């Protein structure tokens, strides 16, 4: 809160989604992992094949959060709301685990 009160610009509370990149030997390995990731709720997961044939499976969460807190140095939310945001972000972190 002290840092926010001293801020002169815009401040944003941001929680990034979980991402795990797995290098796979075979496309069928990546497809199996992709099926498991999707079935586990990681709906933004995908497979990429690079120019050299490198197969990468990305397990991606949909749990993200981005909320403006201040604008031009003016705090736009209460301390209680920031505490709520931290609680929500911590819940998302638990879901990622």
N, C-alpha and C positions, 0 to 999 in steps of 0.2 A: 504494500500500500504506500509506503514511503517513496519508493521509486516512481510509482504511478503519479503521486501527488507532485513530484518534481519534474515530470515529463513535460516537454514543450511541444512535442509532435503527436503523432498517432501511436497508440499502443494496442496490440492485438493479443488475445489469449489463443494459443494454437496448440492443438494436439494432433500429431501426425499418425496416420495409420501404420500398423505393423507391416513390414515387408521382409520376406525371407527369399533370397535367391539360391537356387540349387542347380548346380551344373550336373547334367545327366549324361550318361554314356550312350543311351539308346533313346529313340523317340518314344518307344513303348513304356520305358521307365518314367519319362516325363508325363505321359498320358495317364499312367496309373496314379502318380503323385497328384496330378491335376484333379482327377476324380475324387481322390481322398480329400483334397483341400476344399473343393466345391461342396462335397457332402458334409464337411465340418463347418461350413458357414463362411468360408473365405471366398466370397462371390466375385471378387475382383482379380482372382488368380488367372495366370495365363502362361503360355509357352511361347518362346521365341527361338528361332533357329538363325544363327549368324551366318555371314558369308562363308566362313571357314568350316561350317557344319557344327559349330558349338551350339549345343542344345541347353537352354536355360529355362527352368521352371520357376516362376515367381509366385509365391504364396502371399497374397495381399488381403489385408483386412479392410473392411468398410468403415471401421471405427475412426472417424476423424471429427474434429471440432475446431472451428475458427470463429471467434467472436470479438468484435471491436470493443475496447474498454475506454479509450479516450480519443478525442478528436481535437487537434490543434492545442494540446495541453489541457483540455477540459475533460475531467473524468465524467463519463457518461453513465456509469453504473455504480451501485452501492457496494460497500465492502461485503455485505451479506450475499450479494449476487456473485461476487468473485469467489467467495467460499463455496457457493453452490457449484460454480463451474469447475473448481478444483475437485470437488466430490464426484462430479460427472466424469471428468477426465480420469480420475483414479479408478472408477468403475469400468471404464473402457479399457484401461490398462489390465485390469483383472480379467476381463473377457478375452483380451488378446492372449493372455497366458493360458 
